[in-house]
């Protein structure tokens, strides 16, 4: 669960890529728009290089055990009522944060006692990037994010993703472009095929 501190198949008729299958879940979609949002997110996660699919929490713990604090990955949720989980290595070991999905956005599950609203995003990659320290969209100005687990209050630090596959040179270049707003603002000047390629994955991570 996360808090913020200011001081420290209903849609089975829709076209689906044969290589893209949503995790087997009991969760139903509230609308076609929600289904398309999840499908677009899944496509980007598969391109990201740090979406580990159907590994469970124990496997995620083992993979992150030898990594430095702040290393993270995205995987399918072990709870069939939910879609994705963010597993992150902290100073207190690996913590697993459920990614909640509502009708139009994704957000991290929060502490029930937290009265502050949490940011919502239309893509899991945007959510992850927001919680990374170099994110320009996150105007922290003293804000800190905490994980509440077993009575502990642990700072949430997302520093680097744990890769599960090698990225192509084209994808690495695309991420670099996405991370530079001065370049991104000139996309309209690019050839149409290149603009489409950049639009398919619009995250810098």
N, C-alpha and C positions, 0 to 999 in steps of 0.2 A: 504494500500500500504506500502511496506517496502523498506527501503534503508539501506546501510551499511555505517558506519563511522569508520575511523581508530583512532579516538581520543576519544571519550567517548564510430447396428444389422446386419451390414455387416458380422459380424463374428458369426452369429447365428448357423452355422454348427459346431462350436467348442463345445467340451463337457463342460457343465456347471452343477455344483452341484445344486440339486433341492432346497437347502436351501440358495443358493447364487444368488441373482438377482441384477443386476446393477440398480442404481437409474434411474427412467424414465427420459431420457434426449434427447434433440434434437442433441446433439453432435454425430458426426459420427467418427468412428475409421479410421485412415489412413492406418493401416496395422494389420495383425494378431498379430504381435509382440506387438503392442500398446494395443490391446484388452487383450492379455494375461498378460501384465504388470498391467493393471487396475484390472483385475480379481484377480491376485495374491495379489495386494494391498488390495482389498476389503476383501479377505479372512483373511488377517492379521489384518485388522482393526476390523473385527468381533471378532477376538480372543483377541484384545487388552483390551477390557473392558471399553474403553472411546470413542467408536464410537457410537454416539447417533442417527444415521440414519436420518430419514426424519423430525426431528424437525426444526422449522423455527428460524429466527433470534430473534424474540420476545421471544420465548420459551427458547432459549439459554441464552438470557439476564436475564430472570427470574431465571434460574437455577444457573447462575454464580453470581447473585447479592449479595448473602450473603457470597461468597467465598473470600479467600484472593487473593491479587494481584499475578498474575502469574499462577492462576488456568486456565486450558484450556480444551477444548473438540474438537473432530472432528465430523462434521455432514455433511449431504448432502447439497449441495449448493441450495439456493433458486432460483438461476438463472439456468434455464433448459439448458443453453448452457455450463454449467460447472458441475463438478462432486462433489467436496468437498470444505468445508469451515472450516477454523480454527477459533474458537471463543475463545477469551482469555480475562480474567479480568485484566484490567490495572488500574492505579491510576485515570484515567479519565473515568472509566466505562468499559463496555464490548465492545470490538472491534472485528469485523468479517473480517477475511482476506481470500480472495479467493485463493484457491490452483489451479494454472494453470497446465494444462496437455498438453504437446506437444507430438511429435511422439515417444519420447523415455524416457521422464522424467517428474517429477513434480517439481514445484517451486512456491514460493509465488509471488503474483502479486506485482509489484514494482511501485514506483512513476515514472511517465512518464519522469520527469526531471533527474532521476537517470542515470548516465552514467556508473556506475559500474555494472559488471555482477553479477548475483545472483547465488548461488549454485543450482545445479540440482541433483535430486535423482530418482532412479527407484522405490521408494516406499515412500508413505506419512509418514510412521513411521520413516524412515531414515531422512526425512526432519524435522520432529518435533524434533527428538533427536539432530540434528545438532544445533538447536536454544536453546537447554537447556544448562544451564551454566556448567554442569558437563560433557558435551560431550567431549571426547578425540579427536574426529574427527574435532572439531572446534578449530583451533589454533587462538584464539581470539587475544592475545597479544595486548590488547587495543581496539580491534574492538567492536563496539556497533551496534545494529540493532534497527531501528526506524520504528514506524508506523506513516504514515502521514494521518491524518484524520481531516477534518473540519478546516484546517489551523494549527492544532496542530502537534507537533513532539514528539511522545510518545515512550519511550524505550520499545522494545519488550522483555518481560520476560516470558519464559515458565518454570515454576517451577514444577508444579504437575498436572497430568491429573485428571479430574472429572470422577469418575467411574460411570458407568451405570449398572454394573453387578458385581457379586462376581467372583473372579478368583479362579480356582482350585489350589490346592497345587502344582500339577505338572507344571502348567503354571507359578506360582510364582518362582518355582525352575528354570524353563527354563529361565526366565528373569534374574535371578541372574547369571546364567552361561553366558548368553549373555553379561552381564555387566563386566565380568572379562576376559580380553584378555589372561591372563596367563592360564586360564582354557580352553578357547575357542580354543587355539592353540593345545590342546591335543585331539581334537574331533576325530581324525583319530583312536585313540586307543579305542574308545567307540564301543559297539555293534551296528550293523546296524540299528535296530529299534529305538534305542535312538538317533542316528545321524539323522535319518529321522525326529524324533520329534523335534529336535532342529532346523533343517533346515526349518521346516514349519513356524517357527516364530523366526526370527533372530535379533530381536530388544530387547534392555534392558529395554524398557518402557512398 
